[in-house]
């Protein structure tokens, strides 16, 4: 359920919460064991100007 909710926020690109939704979607993938999806999502966060960018980089290093 969370994945669908986060994706709705991400699709609404004008939302203030897009950065947060991208970050938490990546964390959801980690929790559900979807490692490749987590890596893909964290790569998106890492390349953005998000407040989570540095944390996403750390998680990517840990996932490899």
C-alpha positions in Angstrom: 0.0 0.0 0.0 2.8 2.4 0.9 4.5 1.9 -2.5 1.3 3.0 -4.3 0.9 6.0 -2.1 4.5 7.2 -2.6 4.3 6.7 -6.3 1.2 8.9 -6.5 3.1 11.7 -4.7 6.1 11.3 -7.0 3.9 11.4 -10.2 2.4 14.7 -8.9 5.8 16.4 -9.5 4.5 19.8 -8.2 4.2 18.3 -4.7 6.4 19.6 -1.9 6.7 16.0 -0.7 8.3 14.4 -3.8 11.7 14.3 -2.3 10.3 12.7 0.8 8.3 10.2 -1.2 11.2 9.2 -3.3 13.3 8.6 -0.2 10.7 6.6 1.7 9.9 4.5 -1.4 13.5 3.5 -1.5 13.4 2.5 2.2 10.2 0.5 1.6 12.0 -1.5 -1.1 14.8 -2.2 1.3 12.4 -3.4 4.0 10.6 -5.7 1.5 13.8 -7.2 0.2 13.5 -5.7 -3.3 17.2 -4.8 -3.5 17.3 -3.9 -7.2 14.3 -1.5 -6.9 15.9 0.0 -3.8 19.2 0.6 -5.7 17.3 2.2 -8.6 15.3 4.4 -6.3 18.3 5.4 -4.1 20.2 6.3 -7.3 17.4 8.7 -8.3 17.5 10.3 -4.8 21.4 10.4 -4.9 21.4 12.3 -8.2 18.8 14.8 -7.0 19.2 17.9 -4.8 17.2 16.2 -2.1 18.0 16.6 1.6 18.4 12.8 1.5 21.0 12.8 -1.3 24.0 12.0 0.9 22.1 9.4 2.9 21.1 7.7 -0.3 24.7 7.6 -1.3 25.6 5.8 1.9 22.8 3.3 1.5 23.9 2.6 -2.1 27.4 1.8 -0.9 26.0 -0.5 1.7 23.7 -2.3 -0.8 26.6 -3.1 -3.2 
